[in-house]
Amino acid sequence: MKRFFYALILLLVACNLNNSKNKQDGKAQNDLVSMNNKEAAFPTVGKPMPDILLTNIEHYRNKELTLEDLKGKFVILDFWTRFCKSCIYSFPKVDKLNKQFKDRVEFMLVSGNKGKYYEGTREIYEKYRKRYNLGLPISYSVHLFDKLGIGVVPHIIWIDDKGIVQAISGSRALTPENIESFLNAEPLDVDLNPNVTQLNKGSHGFDKKQPLLIDGNGGENGDFVYRSLLTLGKKDINYSSYGYFKPNNGSSNIACQVINGSLKELYQIAYGDTVQNSPDRYKTQSNCYGEYWYEPVLKIKDTALFVSNYKRMEHIYCYSLVVPNDRLSHTLDNQRIMQCNLKNYFGYTISVETRKMPYWSLKSTKAGKKNLVTKGGASAYKGNGFTYSQYTNMPIAQILLLLWGNNQVGPPFLDETGITENIDIELDAILTDFEQLKKELEKNGLLLEQKTKDMKVIVISDTQE
């Protein structure tokens, strides 16, 4: 099956409990808001409220009201629809505020009771009104949703006694404290509801047709608390890395990041151990070197994706996982996220099996063990790393690092010399020539013998359909 690559971004966004909104159903939105009505003058904070006519008013002294009728009064218009649970659940709270600020603020619920998606609104309100003994007046003026560009509900419009819009918010902003500020002409600290034009064009610079937080879409590029990203290789990044999962030092919230790695490397990281996978010369860090086979084993029909070409940047990938700071130490959980990401895109079935696999055992002759023991002095290294190396008063782990550094693709090298003291050794050979290096080690009493041991092997198989 042909696969098309995509950038995968999973975002965990904290909900804003201070501005509860329910975006209307797309069909419902079309029923309420005519996108062709380009002449509509939508309410704007700090500007006069557009002329409106409230019709079909119930539980109020008038059946109709104009903005002129409300002049000199503080007005709160609460727009809602029958599909908005938070709107309906807020009725008792709004009713309590209506009674608390009686004769100071005119509250008016506004909804629609006509059209395919709004039939039955009145029946719902009447049941709530009787059940909770509500005294809230309501206007069934569906035309105002279009005229005022209302795209999300609850949608609260705050109009002062001079007819100026002071705020456009969600119902969570309706608190006694905010209403007192409203009456005292004090600034209202509330989140603003967007109108329908802002929703479609992108409020606060957000284009709904483009990924969130990419190129400043909807905010700064780093304005997220969680993200996993998978892309094709980036030739313009002069950097390559093969990472692994580890507790972060707090300098960043990157749980794992691989730049320009092969697919085998991605699977090795996602299903291997979460600690360093190379020898540690000083044994100060945990590592899984020699516990896992160095690369996954393929049991698939088409291996093309696993054949990388760095010159042409074919089948090269980048992966980045960012998590909240308090999740950085949850390495196994973070690793499972990467596993899910790879499964979701590539679709392979993965197993981790224990198999007998080859390794190189580094041993020492009796003479070698005696002759290699350091004669003391300061720890020092001389050499160029290619044709000559001299170690003075250094651990045997340095030899493992030398072997591993020049032979990372293949069986691991494990120390079975029994040498615990530091050593002195001089190696005069082409260090990248494995056979020549073996002979040079033999001259110093160190032998390499291939053996087998149990190792964990990552096996990649085709998913059975």
KEPA-38360 format. One record per residue (C-alpha): residue number from 1; x, y, z. Coordinates in steps of 0.25 Angstrom, whole numbers, plus 5000, padded with zeros to 4 digits. Each point is the difference from the previous one (the first is absolute). Layout:
BEGIN
+-----+------+-------+------+
: pos : east : north :   up :
+-----+------+-------+------+
: NUM :    X :     Y :    Z :
...
+-----+------+-------+------+
END
This chain:
BEGIN
+-----+------+-------+------+
: pos : east : north :   up :
+-----+------+-------+------+
:   1 : 5000 :  5000 : 5000 :
:   2 : 5006 :  5013 : 4996 :
:   3 : 5003 :  5009 : 5012 :
:   4 : 5000 :  5015 : 4999 :
:   5 : 5008 :  5008 : 5011 :
:   6 : 4995 :  5010 : 5008 :
:   7 : 5004 :  5009 : 5012 :
:   8 : 4994 :  4994 : 5013 :
:   9 : 4997 :  5011 : 5011 :
:  10 : 4993 :  4996 : 5012 :
:  11 : 4997 :  5011 : 5009 :
:  12 : 4995 :  5000 : 5014 :
:  13 : 4993 :  5014 : 5003 :
:  14 : 4995 :  5004 : 5013 :
:  15 : 4985 :  5003 : 5000 :
:  16 : 4996 :  5015 : 5004 :
:  17 : 4990 :  4998 : 5011 :
:  18 : 4998 :  5015 : 5001 :
:  19 : 4994 :  5000 : 4986 :
:  20 : 4991 :  4988 : 4997 :
:  21 : 4996 :  5000 : 4985 :
:  22 : 4992 :  4990 : 4992 :
:  23 : 5003 :  5002 : 4985 :
:  24 : 4987 :  4998 : 4993 :
:  25 : 4998 :  4988 : 4990 :
:  26 : 5004 :  5004 : 4986 :
:  27 : 4986 :  4999 : 4994 :
:  28 : 4995 :  5007 : 5012 :
:  29 : 5010 :  5011 : 4998 :
:  30 : 4995 :  5001 : 4985 :
:  31 : 4986 :  5001 : 5005 :
:  32 : 5003 :  5011 : 5009 :
:  33 : 5011 :  5008 : 4993 :
:  34 : 4999 :  5004 : 4986 :
:  35 : 5014 :  5001 : 4995 :
:  36 : 4996 :  5009 : 4988 :
:  37 : 4995 :  5011 : 5010 :
:  38 : 5013 :  5008 : 4998 :
:  39 : 4993 :  5013 : 5004 :
:  40 : 4997 :  4995 : 5015 :
:  41 : 5006 :  5009 : 5010 :
:  42 : 5004 :  4991 : 5012 :
:  43 : 5002 :  5005 : 5014 :
:  44 : 5013 :  5005 : 5004 :
:  45 : 5006 :  5002 : 5013 :
:  46 : 5001 :  5015 : 5003 :
:  47 : 4990 :  5004 : 4989 :
:  48 : 4985 :  5003 : 5000 :
:  49 : 4991 :  4987 : 4999 :
:  50 : 4994 :  4999 : 4986 :
:  51 : 4985 :  5002 : 4999 :
:  52 : 4992 :  4988 : 5003 :
:  53 : 4986 :  4996 : 5002 :
:  54 : 4997 :  4989 : 5010 :
:  55 : 4987 :  4993 : 4996 :
:  56 : 4991 :  4989 : 5006 :
:  57 : 5003 :  5004 : 5014 :
:  58 : 4994 :  4992 : 5011 :
:  59 : 4999 :  5002 : 5015 :
:  60 : 5003 :  5014 : 4998 :
:  61 : 4991 :  5013 : 5000 :
:  62 : 5003 :  5002 : 4985 :
:  63 : 4999 :  4991 : 4988 :
:  64 : 5010 :  5008 : 4992 :
:  65 : 5012 :  5008 : 5004 :
:  66 : 5009 :  5009 : 4992 :
:  67 : 5014 :  5005 : 5005 :
:  68 : 4993 :  5014 : 5002 :
:  69 : 4990 :  4994 : 5010 :
:  70 : 5012 :  4995 : 5008 :
:  71 : 5008 :  5013 : 5000 :
:  72 : 5005 :  5005 : 5013 :
:  73 : 5000 :  4985 : 5006 :
:  74 : 5011 :  4990 : 5002 :
:  75 : 4996 :  4988 : 4991 :
:  76 : 5005 :  4986 : 5000 :
:  77 : 4996 :  4992 : 4988 :
:  78 : 5002 :  4985 : 5001 :
:  79 : 5000 :  4992 : 4987 :
:  80 : 4998 :  4985 : 5000 :
:  81 : 4995 :  4988 : 4992 :
:  82 : 4993 :  4987 : 5004 :
:  83 : 5013 :  4993 : 4996 :
:  84 : 5008 :  5007 : 5011 :
:  85 : 5000 :  4992 : 5013 :
:  86 : 5009 :  5011 : 5007 :
:  87 : 4990 :  5011 : 4996 :
:  88 : 4988 :  4992 : 5005 :
:  89 : 5007 :  4996 : 5013 :
:  90 : 5003 :  5014 : 5003 :
:  91 : 4986 :  5005 : 5000 :
:  92 : 4998 :  4999 : 5016 :
:  93 : 5013 :  5008 : 5002 :
:  94 : 4996 :  5010 : 4990 :
:  95 : 4986 :  5001 : 5006 :
:  96 : 5007 :  5002 : 5014 :
:  97 : 5008 :  5012 : 4994 :
:  98 : 4987 :  5005 : 4994 :
:  99 : 4993 :  5001 : 5014 :
: 100 : 5013 :  5005 : 5007 :
: 101 : 5002 :  5012 : 4990 :
: 102 : 4985 :  5002 : 4998 :
: 103 : 4997 :  5015 : 4995 :
: 104 : 5015 :  5002 : 4998 :
: 105 : 5002 :  4990 : 4988 :
: 106 : 4991 :  4995 : 4989 :
: 107 : 5002 :  4986 : 4997 :
: 108 : 4995 :  4994 : 4988 :
: 109 : 5002 :  4985 : 4994 :
: 110 : 5000 :  5000 : 4985 :
: 111 : 4998 :  4987 : 4992 :
: 112 : 4992 :  4995 : 4988 :
: 113 : 4988 :  4991 : 4999 :
: 114 : 4999 :  4998 : 4985 :
: 115 : 5007 :  4992 : 4990 :
: 116 : 5005 :  4986 : 4998 :
: 117 : 5010 :  5001 : 5012 :
: 118 : 4993 :  5009 : 5009 :
: 119 : 4986 :  4994 : 5001 :
: 120 : 4996 :  4997 : 5014 :
: 121 : 5009 :  5011 : 5007 :
: 122 : 4988 :  5006 : 5007 :
: 123 : 4995 :  4987 : 5005 :
: 124 : 5014 :  4997 : 5006 :
: 125 : 5000 :  5014 : 5007 :
: 126 : 4986 :  4999 : 5005 :
: 127 : 5003 :  4987 : 5007 :
: 128 : 5013 :  5006 : 5007 :
: 129 : 4992 :  5013 : 5003 :
: 130 : 4989 :  4992 : 5008 :
: 131 : 5010 :  4990 : 5006 :
: 132 : 5009 :  5011 : 5006 :
: 133 : 4990 :  5011 : 5001 :
: 134 : 5008 :  5009 : 4990 :
: 135 : 4996 :  5014 : 4999 :
: 136 : 5009 :  5003 : 4988 :
: 137 : 4994 :  5007 : 4988 :
: 138 : 5003 :  4993 : 4986 :
: 139 : 4999 :  5005 : 4986 :
: 140 : 4999 :  4991 : 4988 :
: 141 : 5007 :  5008 : 4990 :
: 142 : 5008 :  4991 : 4991 :
: 143 : 5003 :  5011 : 4990 :
: 144 : 5009 :  5006 : 5010 :
: 145 : 5010 :  4989 : 4999 :
: 146 : 5002 :  5003 : 4986 :
: 147 : 5000 :  5015 : 5002 :
: 148 : 5010 :  5000 : 5012 :
: 149 : 5009 :  4989 : 4994 :
: 150 : 4999 :  4991 : 5011 :
: 151 : 5008 :  4987 : 4998 :
: 152 : 5002 :  4994 : 5014 :
: 153 : 4990 :  4999 : 5011 :
: 154 : 4999 :  5003 : 5012 :
: 155 : 5002 :  5014 : 4994 :
: 156 : 4998 :  5012 : 5010 :
: 157 : 5000 :  5014 : 4995 :
: 158 : 5001 :  5011 : 5011 :
: 159 : 4994 :  5013 : 4997 :
: 160 : 5002 :  5012 : 5009 :
: 161 : 4990 :  5011 : 5003 :
: 162 : 5006 :  5008 : 4988 :
: 163 : 4998 :  4989 : 4990 :
: 164 : 5014 :  4997 : 4999 :
: 165 : 5005 :  4985 : 5000 :
: 166 : 5009 :  4998 : 5012 :
: 167 : 5002 :  4985 : 4998 :
: 168 : 4997 :  4988 : 4991 :
: 169 : 5002 :  4987 : 5009 :
: 170 : 4996 :  4986 : 5004 :
: 171 : 4990 :  4997 : 5011 :
: 172 : 5012 :  4997 : 5010 :
: 173 : 5003 :  5015 : 5000 :
: 174 : 4986 :  5003 : 5006 :
: 175 : 5004 :  5002 : 5015 :
: 176 : 4995 :  5010 : 5010 :
: 177 : 5014 :  5006 : 5000 :
: 178 : 5000 :  5002 : 4985 :
: 179 : 4986 :  5006 : 5000 :
: 180 : 5004 :  5010 : 5011 :
: 181 : 5012 :  5004 : 4992 :
: 182 : 4991 :  5001 : 4988 :
: 183 : 4990 :  5009 : 5008 :
: 184 : 5012 :  5009 : 5005 :
: 185 : 5006 :  5002 : 4986 :
: 186 : 5012 :  4992 : 5004 :
: 187 : 5008 :  4991 : 4990 :
: 188 : 4995 :  4986 : 4998 :
: 189 : 5011 :  4989 : 5001 :
: 190 : 4993 :  4990 : 4992 :
: 191 : 5004 :  4991 : 4987 :
: 192 : 4993 :  5005 : 4988 :
: 193 : 4991 :  4992 : 4991 :
: 194 : 5003 :  5001 : 4985 :
: 195 : 4990 :  5003 : 4990 :
: 196 : 4997 :  4991 : 4988 :
: 197 : 5009 :  5008 : 4991 :
: 198 : 5012 :  4998 : 5010 :
: 199 : 4997 :  4986 : 5001 :
: 200 : 5000 :  4998 : 4985 :
: 201 : 5012 :  5009 : 4997 :
: 202 : 5007 :  4996 : 5012 :
: 203 : 4999 :  5007 : 5013 :
: 204 : 5013 :  5005 : 5006 :
: 205 : 5007 :  4996 : 4987 :
: 206 : 4996 :  4986 : 5000 :
: 207 : 4997 :  4993 : 4987 :
: 208 : 4992 :  4987 : 5002 :
: 209 : 5005 :  4995 : 4987 :
: 210 : 5014 :  5000 : 5005 :
: 211 : 5007 :  4992 : 5012 :
: 212 : 4999 :  5007 : 5013 :
: 213 : 5012 :  5007 : 5005 :
: 214 : 5008 :  4998 : 4987 :
: 215 : 5006 :  5013 : 4994 :
: 216 : 4993 :  5008 : 5011 :
: 217 : 4986 :  4994 : 4997 :
: 218 : 4991 :  5003 : 5012 :
: 219 : 5012 :  5004 : 5009 :
: 220 : 5015 :  4998 : 5002 :
: 221 : 5007 :  4988 : 4994 :
: 222 : 5003 :  4995 : 5014 :
: 223 : 4986 :  5002 : 5006 :
: 224 : 4997 :  4986 : 5004 :
: 225 : 5002 :  4990 : 5011 :
: 226 : 5000 :  4987 : 4992 :
: 227 : 5004 :  4997 : 4986 :
: 228 : 5005 :  4988 : 4992 :
: 229 : 5006 :  5003 : 4986 :
: 230 : 5004 :  4991 : 4989 :
: 231 : 5005 :  5005 : 4987 :
: 232 : 5009 :  4996 : 4988 :
: 233 : 5015 :  5003 : 5002 :
: 234 : 5004 :  5015 : 4999 :
: 235 : 5012 :  5002 : 4991 :
: 236 : 5002 :  5014 : 5004 :
: 237 : 5003 :  4996 : 5014 :
: 238 : 5014 :  4998 : 5001 :
: 239 : 4999 :  4991 : 5012 :
: 240 : 4997 :  4985 : 5003 :
: 241 : 4996 :  4994 : 5013 :
: 242 : 4996 :  4986 : 5004 :
: 243 : 4993 :  5002 : 5014 :
: 244 : 4994 :  4992 : 5011 :
: 245 : 4990 :  5002 : 5011 :
: 246 : 5006 :  5005 : 5013 :
: 247 : 4996 :  5009 : 5012 :
: 248 : 5002 :  5014 : 4995 :
: 249 : 5009 :  5010 : 5008 :
: 250 : 4989 :  5010 : 5000 :
: 251 : 5007 :  5009 : 4989 :
: 252 : 4989 :  4997 : 4990 :
: 253 : 4987 :  4991 : 5000 :
: 254 : 5005 :  4992 : 4988 :
: 255 : 4998 :  4985 : 5004 :
: 256 : 5007 :  4995 : 4988 :
: 257 : 5005 :  5006 : 4987 :
: 258 : 5006 :  4993 : 4987 :
: 259 : 5005 :  5008 : 4989 :
: 260 : 5002 :  4994 : 4986 :
: 261 : 4999 :  4985 : 5005 :
: 262 : 4997 :  4987 : 4993 :
: 263 : 4987 :  4993 : 5003 :
: 264 : 5008 :  4989 : 5006 :
: 265 : 5005 :  5010 : 5010 :
: 266 : 4986 :  5005 : 5003 :
: 267 : 4995 :  4986 : 5003 :
: 268 : 5013 :  4997 : 5009 :
: 269 : 4997 :  5013 : 5008 :
: 270 : 4985 :  4997 : 5001 :
: 271 : 5001 :  4985 : 5004 :
: 272 : 5014 :  5000 : 5006 :
: 273 : 5005 :  5003 : 5014 :
: 274 : 4998 :  5014 : 5005 :
: 275 : 5015 :  5002 : 5005 :
: 276 : 5013 :  5002 : 4992 :
: 277 : 5003 :  4989 : 4990 :
: 278 : 5015 :  5003 : 4999 :
: 279 : 5011 :  4995 : 5010 :
: 280 : 5003 :  5010 : 5011 :
: 281 : 5015 :  5002 : 5003 :
: 282 : 4998 :  5004 : 5014 :
: 283 : 4988 :  4991 : 5003 :
: 284 : 4993 :  5012 : 5006 :
: 285 : 4987 :  4999 : 4992 :
: 286 : 4990 :  4988 : 4997 :
: 287 : 5002 :  4994 : 4987 :
: 288 : 4994 :  4988 : 4992 :
: 289 : 5012 :  4998 : 4991 :
: 290 : 5000 :  4985 : 4997 :
: 291 : 4986 :  4998 : 5006 :
: 292 : 4993 :  5003 : 4987 :
: 293 : 5004 :  4997 : 4986 :
: 294 : 5005 :  5012 : 4992 :
: 295 : 4989 :  5001 : 4990 :
: 296 : 4986 :  4994 : 4998 :
: 297 : 4998 :  4987 : 4992 :
: 298 : 4991 :  5001 : 4988 :
: 299 : 4989 :  4990 : 4996 :
: 300 : 4993 :  5008 : 4990 :
: 301 : 4998 :  4998 : 4985 :
: 302 : 5003 :  5014 : 4995 :
: 303 : 5013 :  5006 : 5007 :
: 304 : 5001 :  5012 : 4992 :
: 305 : 4997 :  5010 : 5011 :
: 306 : 5011 :  4994 : 5008 :
: 307 : 5011 :  5003 : 4990 :
: 308 : 5005 :  5014 : 5002 :
: 309 : 5007 :  5009 : 4991 :
: 310 : 5006 :  5012 : 5007 :
: 311 : 5005 :  5006 : 4987 :
: 312 : 4987 :  5001 : 4994 :
: 313 : 4993 :  5001 : 5013 :
: 314 : 4991 :  4988 : 4997 :
: 315 : 4993 :  4993 : 5012 :
: 316 : 5006 :  5009 : 5010 :
: 317 : 4991 :  5005 : 5011 :
: 318 : 5000 :  5010 : 5012 :
: 319 : 4992 :  4998 : 5012 :
: 320 : 4998 :  5009 : 5012 :
: 321 : 4992 :  4998 : 5013 :
: 322 : 4997 :  5011 : 5010 :
: 323 : 4992 :  4998 : 5012 :
: 324 : 4997 :  5008 : 5013 :
: 325 : 5012 :  5001 : 5010 :
: 326 : 4993 :  4991 : 5010 :
: 327 : 4999 :  4989 : 4990 :
: 328 : 5015 :  5000 : 4995 :
: 329 : 5004 :  4990 : 5010 :
: 330 : 4989 :  4990 : 4996 :
: 331 : 5009 :  4994 : 4989 :
: 332 : 4992 :  4987 : 4998 :
: 333 : 4987 :  5008 : 4998 :
: 334 : 5007 :  5010 : 4990 :
: 335 : 5006 :  4988 : 4993 :
: 336 : 4986 :  4994 : 4998 :
: 337 : 4996 :  5013 : 4994 :
: 338 : 5011 :  4998 : 4989 :
: 339 : 4996 :  4986 : 4998 :
: 340 : 4985 :  5004 : 4998 :
: 341 : 5005 :  5011 : 4990 :
: 342 : 5008 :  4990 : 4992 :
: 343 : 4989 :  4990 : 5000 :
: 344 : 4990 :  5011 : 4995 :
: 345 : 5008 :  5004 : 4988 :
: 346 : 5008 :  4988 : 4996 :
: 347 : 4991 :  4989 : 5005 :
: 348 : 5010 :  4989 : 5003 :
: 349 : 4998 :  4989 : 5011 :
: 350 : 5012 :  5001 : 5010 :
: 351 : 5004 :  4989 : 5010 :
: 352 : 5012 :  4999 : 5009 :
: 353 : 5006 :  4986 : 5001 :
: 354 : 5011 :  4994 : 5007 :
: 355 : 5010 :  4993 : 4991 :
: 356 : 5014 :  4994 : 5000 :
: 357 : 5008 :  5011 : 4993 :
: 358 : 5015 :  5001 : 4998 :
: 359 : 5010 :  5010 : 5007 :
: 360 : 5015 :  5002 : 5001 :
: 361 : 5006 :  4996 : 5013 :
: 362 : 5012 :  5008 : 5004 :
: 363 : 5009 :  4990 : 5008 :
: 364 : 5014 :  5001 : 5006 :
: 365 : 5012 :  4990 : 5000 :
: 366 : 5007 :  4999 : 5014 :
: 367 : 5012 :  5007 : 4995 :
: 368 : 4991 :  5011 : 4994 :
: 369 : 4993 :  5002 : 5013 :
: 370 : 5013 :  5001 : 5007 :
: 371 : 5007 :  5009 : 4990 :
: 372 : 4988 :  5010 : 4998 :
: 373 : 4998 :  5004 : 5014 :
: 374 : 5004 :  5015 : 5001 :
: 375 : 5013 :  5004 : 5005 :
: 376 : 4994 :  5013 : 5006 :
: 377 : 5000 :  5014 : 4996 :
: 378 : 4990 :  5010 : 4995 :
: 379 : 4989 :  4994 : 4991 :
: 380 : 5003 :  5005 : 4986 :
: 381 : 4997 :  4997 : 4986 :
: 382 : 5009 :  5002 : 4987 :
: 383 : 4996 :  4997 : 4986 :
: 384 : 4992 :  5004 : 4988 :
: 385 : 4989 :  4990 : 5001 :
: 386 : 5003 :  4994 : 4987 :
: 387 : 5014 :  4994 : 4999 :
: 388 : 5005 :  5001 : 5014 :
: 389 : 4995 :  5001 : 5014 :
: 390 : 5007 :  4999 : 5014 :
: 391 : 4992 :  4999 : 5013 :
: 392 : 5007 :  5002 : 5013 :
: 393 : 4994 :  4997 : 5014 :
: 394 : 4986 :  4998 : 4993 :
: 395 : 4989 :  4990 : 5002 :
: 396 : 4999 :  4988 : 4991 :
: 397 : 4986 :  5006 : 4996 :
: 398 : 5008 :  5009 : 4990 :
: 399 : 5004 :  4988 : 4992 :
: 400 : 4985 :  4997 : 4999 :
: 401 : 4997 :  5014 : 4996 :
: 402 : 5011 :  5000 : 4989 :
: 403 : 4994 :  4986 : 4994 :
: 404 : 4986 :  5005 : 5001 :
: 405 : 5003 :  5014 : 4994 :
: 406 : 5005 :  4994 : 4987 :
: 407 : 4991 :  4988 : 5000 :
: 408 : 4986 :  5004 : 5004 :
: 409 : 4993 :  4992 : 4990 :
: 410 : 5002 :  4986 : 5004 :
: 411 : 5001 :  4991 : 5013 :
: 412 : 5003 :  5008 : 5012 :
: 413 : 5013 :  4999 : 5008 :
: 414 : 4999 :  4996 : 5014 :
: 415 : 5011 :  5000 : 5011 :
: 416 : 5003 :  4986 : 5005 :
: 417 : 5015 :  5002 : 5004 :
: 418 : 4998 :  5001 : 5015 :
: 419 : 5010 :  5012 : 5000 :
: 420 : 4995 :  5010 : 5011 :
: 421 : 5012 :  5008 : 5000 :
: 422 : 5003 :  5012 : 4991 :
: 423 : 5010 :  4996 : 4988 :
: 424 : 5011 :  5005 : 4991 :
: 425 : 4999 :  4997 : 4986 :
: 426 : 5006 :  5004 : 4986 :
: 427 : 4993 :  4997 : 4987 :
: 428 : 5008 :  5002 : 4987 :
: 429 : 4990 :  4996 : 4990 :
: 430 : 4989 :  5005 : 4990 :
: 431 : 4989 :  5001 : 5011 :
: 432 : 4989 :  4999 : 4990 :
: 433 : 5005 :  4987 : 4994 :
: 434 : 4994 :  4990 : 5009 :
: 435 : 5009 :  4988 : 4996 :
: 436 : 5013 :  5009 : 5002 :
: 437 : 4994 :  5005 : 5013 :
: 438 : 4998 :  4986 : 5005 :
: 439 : 5014 :  4996 : 4997 :
: 440 : 5005 :  5012 : 5008 :
: 441 : 4992 :  4997 : 5012 :
: 442 : 5005 :  4986 : 5000 :
: 443 : 5014 :  5005 : 5000 :
: 444 : 4996 :  5007 : 5013 :
: 445 : 4994 :  4987 : 5006 :
: 446 : 4985 :  5004 : 4997 :
: 447 : 4992 :  4990 : 4992 :
: 448 : 4987 :  5001 : 4992 :
: 449 : 4991 :  4988 : 5000 :
: 450 : 4986 :  4999 : 4994 :
: 451 : 4989 :  4994 : 5008 :
: 452 : 4985 :  5000 : 5002 :
: 453 : 4991 :  5005 : 5011 :
: 454 : 4986 :  5003 : 5002 :
: 455 : 4996 :  5014 : 4995 :
: 456 : 4987 :  5007 : 4998 :
: 457 : 4997 :  5001 : 4985 :
: 458 : 4990 :  5010 : 4994 :
: 459 : 4992 :  4993 : 4989 :
: 460 : 4992 :  5008 : 4989 :
: 461 : 4990 :  4992 : 4993 :
: 462 : 4989 :  5003 : 4990 :
: 463 : 4986 :  5002 : 5006 :
: 464 : 4991 :  4989 : 4997 :
: 465 : 4987 :  5005 : 4994 :
+-----+------+-------+------+
END
